[in-house]
Amino acid sequence: MNQGQDQDQAKDSHKTFGAARAVRAAGAARTRRAARTALAAGAVFALAGGLAACGGKSLEEKGGAKSGGGKGDIVVGSAGFTESKVLAEIYSKILNDAGYHATVKTLANRELYEPALEKGQIDVVPEYASTLAEFLNAKKNGPNPKPVASSDIGKTVEALKALATPRGLKVLPAGKATDQNAFAVTKEFADRYHLKTLSDLGRSQQKIKLAAGEECETRPYCKPGLEKTYGIDVTGIDPKGVGTPQAKQAVKDGTDQMVLTTTTDATLDNFGLVLLKDDKKLQNADNVLPVVNAGSAGDKEIETALGKLTDKLTTGDLIELNRKVDAERQKPADVASAFLESKGLVKK
C-alpha cells in the first residue's frame, strides 16, 4: 500500500491509512481518519438520494446570478472529521462573503464525496495533496499502484493535477498548512532518552509497542517504514486506532510507548505527549488545498477568494481550530467565523 493511502487512514480514521480507508474513530480528540471498507450498494444509493437536491450542474445551470446580487449557489463538501468540517465552514463563509450562496454538505468519507465532486453535485472540497493524489492513483491504477506522491509538495501537486484533470477536477494552489501522519511519545519518555526526532528513537534502541490501526503492521509508512528508515524496534501493534483517546491513553499509562496520530492533533498536551520529528521525511507532503469541479472552477472569483485563505492558513491554525472544536466543544461554524474575522478575510 502506498503512502498517500497511509496518510488517508490517519485522516479518515481520526487522514485514514489507504485508498480503502474508514471514517475516523468517534470520540477521537482529533478524530483522525478507523480503516475504511468498501461501500455497500445501499450507501451508494443513499448518497445519490442525499445529493439529488444539489443537482449535477454547473454554477450557471444552478441558477446563475441570484436576487440581491448573488453570484450563484455553491455546495462545499466536507468529510466527517473535525478538521474537514471546520475547513468546509471556512470555505463556505469566505465564498458567501465573496457574493455566492454557499452551503456545506457533510459526507462520511472520500469514497462518498469525491465521486460527488466529479459529478458536480459538490462544487469544492478542502483536500490534502498526497492523500488525494494516492486515492486517485489507486482509483485509476488499482489497489497497489506505484506511488505518485512524495515529500516534495511541488511534484506531488503536479502528479495530483495529472490524475484530477481527466476527471473534471481542478486543483487550486496548495498552501503552507499541512496535516500528516506523526508519531508521539510521552514527554517523560522523550526527556529520559533525549528524544526529539524519530532518528533519536532509533538510536536509543528502545523497544516500542505502537498504538495505531491494525493496518500499521504492513503499511510501508508505519511499522515497516519506522523499522527500515529509522531502525526503530517495533515489537508490536496495539490496535487502538489512529490518534484515538484510547490509543493516547495507552501511551500515557505506559502500556504502549508510542502512538500514531497526526501533526494537527490538538489534544496531545492533555495526555502529556509530544511529537517526534520525522527528520528523514518518511511521510509525504500533505498540504491543504482546494479542489473544485471544473464546471464551477470557471469562475475566477472562487479561486481568488479561496486563494486568500490558502495564503494565510498555517499548520498552527489547523491545530488551534481543531482544539476549539474538540477540546472546547465550540461549533465548527462559530470557530470558522471567528477565524476568518481574526485574519481579516471577511467583512465584519
BELMOGI-V978189 format. One record per backbone hydrogen bond with DSSP energy under -0.5 kcal/mol. NH is the residue of the N-H (numbers start at 1). CO is the residue of the C=O. If there is no record, write none. Layout:
<<NH & CO> <NH & CO>>
This chain:
<<6 & 2> <7 & 3> <8 & 4> <9 & 5> <9 & 16> <10 & 6> <10 & 16> <11 & 7> <12 & 8> <12 & 33> <13 & 9> <16 & 9> <16 & 10> <17 & 8> <17 & 9> <18 & 5> <18 & 16> <21 & 19> <25 & 13> <25 & 32> <28 & 25> <30 & 243> <32 & 14> <33 & 11> <33 & 13> <43 & 40> <44 & 40> <45 & 41> <46 & 42> <47 & 43> <48 & 44> <49 & 45> <50 & 46> <51 & 47> <52 & 48> <52 & 49> <54 & 51> <55 & 51> <55 & 52> <62 & 58> <63 & 60> <64 & 59> <66 & 70> <69 & 66> <70 & 66> <71 & 99> <74 & 101> <76 & 74> <76 & 103> <77 & 75> <77 & 124> <78 & 105> <80 & 108> <85 & 81> <86 & 82> <87 & 83> <88 & 84> <89 & 85> <90 & 86> <91 & 87> <92 & 88> <93 & 89> <94 & 90> <95 & 91> <96 & 92> <97 & 93> <98 & 94> <99 & 96> <100 & 95> <101 & 72> <102 & 100> <103 & 74> <105 & 76> <106 & 104> <107 & 78> <107 & 105> <112 & 109> <113 & 109> <114 & 110> <116 & 112> <117 & 113> <118 & 114> <119 & 115> <120 & 116> <120 & 117> <121 & 116> <122 & 116> <123 & 75> <124 & 75> <125 & 291> <126 & 77> <127 & 289> <129 & 287> <130 & 285> <132 & 128> <133 & 129> <134 & 130> <135 & 131> <136 & 132> <137 & 133> <138 & 134> <139 & 135> <140 & 136> <141 & 137> <142 & 138> <145 & 142> <153 & 151> <156 & 152> <157 & 153> <158 & 154> <159 & 155> <160 & 156> <161 & 157> <162 & 158> <163 & 159> <164 & 160> <165 & 161> <167 & 164> <168 & 165> <169 & 164> <170 & 292> <171 & 169> <172 & 170> <172 & 290> <175 & 288> <176 & 310> <176 & 313> <177 & 313> <179 & 286> <182 & 261> <183 & 276> <184 & 259> <185 & 274> <187 & 272> <190 & 186> <191 & 187> <192 & 188> <193 & 189> <194 & 191> <195 & 190> <196 & 194> <198 & 277> <201 & 197> <202 & 198> <203 & 199> <204 & 200> <205 & 201> <205 & 202> <206 & 201> <208 & 233> <209 & 207> <210 & 208> <210 & 236> <211 & 209> <211 & 258> <212 & 210> <212 & 238> <216 & 213> <217 & 214> <218 & 215> <219 & 215> <220 & 1> <222 & 219> <223 & 216> <224 & 216> <224 & 219> <225 & 219> <226 & 222> <227 & 223> <228 & 224> <229 & 225> <230 & 225> <230 & 226> <231 & 227> <232 & 226> <233 & 206> <234 & 232> <235 & 208> <235 & 233> <236 & 208> <238 & 210> <239 & 237> <240 & 212> <240 & 238> <241 & 212> <243 & 241> <243 & 260> <248 & 244> <249 & 245> <250 & 246> <251 & 247> <252 & 248> <253 & 249> <254 & 250> <254 & 251> <255 & 250> <256 & 250> <257 & 209> <258 & 209> <259 & 184> <260 & 211> <261 & 182> <261 & 259> <263 & 180> <265 & 262> <271 & 267> <271 & 268> <272 & 269> <273 & 268> <274 & 185> <276 & 183> <277 & 196> <279 & 277> <281 & 278> <285 & 150> <286 & 284> <288 & 177> <289 & 127> <290 & 173> <291 & 125> <292 & 170> <293 & 123> <294 & 168> <296 & 293> <297 & 293> <298 & 294> <299 & 296> <300 & 298> <302 & 299> <303 & 299> <304 & 300> <305 & 301> <306 & 302> <307 & 303> <308 & 304> <309 & 305> <310 & 306> <311 & 307> <312 & 308> <312 & 309> <313 & 309> <318 & 314> <319 & 315> <320 & 316> <321 & 317> <322 & 318> <323 & 319> <324 & 320> <325 & 321> <326 & 322> <327 & 323> <328 & 323> <329 & 325> <330 & 324> <335 & 331> <336 & 332> <337 & 333> <338 & 334> <339 & 335> <340 & 336> <341 & 337> <342 & 338> <343 & 339> <344 & 341> <345 & 340> <346 & 340>>
